[in-house]
Amino acid sequence: MNPSSRRPKARTAATTGRKAEWLALIYLSMKGYRLLARRFGGKGGEIDLIVKRGRTIAFVEVKARGALEDALSAITPQKHRLVEARIRQWLAQNPWAMEHHLRADAVFLAPRHWPRHVLGVFELVL
């Protein structure tokens, strides 16, 4: 879909999401993580960031909200299932990764707050 054909609210949300992903990536890079993939997936759900540090591969959901408390509650059970399906898809395409420690993380962002990186935000059942 052409981004200019989206409604203004959807365009604003997409722009906010892309900015949040870049901020999260910069933050994770400063912590020693290296980007493997960005926005993996597509219709039906995607993984915002896939990063690696040492023997750990983290599948990262990025959530930006007006208040940090809202960001912290933004990963729903439905989102969990969608992300897990995309993780299985990525692992099928990257079987070498199965030799690493796999983790589902999240980075929560809100104005006037440092990013919050939560390790193992949900348990992976692969």
Beta strands, then each sheet from edge to edge (+ up, - down):
strand 1: 34-42
strand 2: 45-53
strand 3: 56-64
strand 4: 101-109
strand 5: 116-122
sheet 1: 1+ 2- 3+ 4+ 5-
end
